[in-house]
């Protein structure tokens, strides 16, 4: 499965912080999933969702310092998280 676009939280449209993502569109399900739902899914099924941008890193679950569930991509040579480079809606 691939993450192909993201929706940001209200008033966070220009944010570069993955914690400000509200939901992620997954291609094979043809719908947006809340970031906490993607987190829960990845806890059960790791390495099953990639970001649809080269080098296609996996999404991984993470917890913020406030205890909020979110997802990010595996770090690579890019300057920012590949997930943040996806189209926004």
JOZINOR-V322846 format. One record per backbone hydrogen bond with DSSP energy under -1.0 kcal/mol. CO is the residue of the C=O (numbers start at 1). NH is the residue of the N-H. Records with the same first field share a line. If there is no record, write none. Layout:
CO->NH + NH
This chain:
1->50
2->27
3->52
5->25
6->89
7->22 + 23
9->12
12->15
17->20
18->21
20->9
22->35
23->7
24->33
25->4
26->30
31->26
33->24
34->38
35->39
36->40
37->41
38->42
39->43
40->44
41->45
49->59
50->3
51->53
53->56
57->51
58->74
60->72
62->70
64->67
68->64
70->62
72->60
81->84
82->85
83->86
87->6
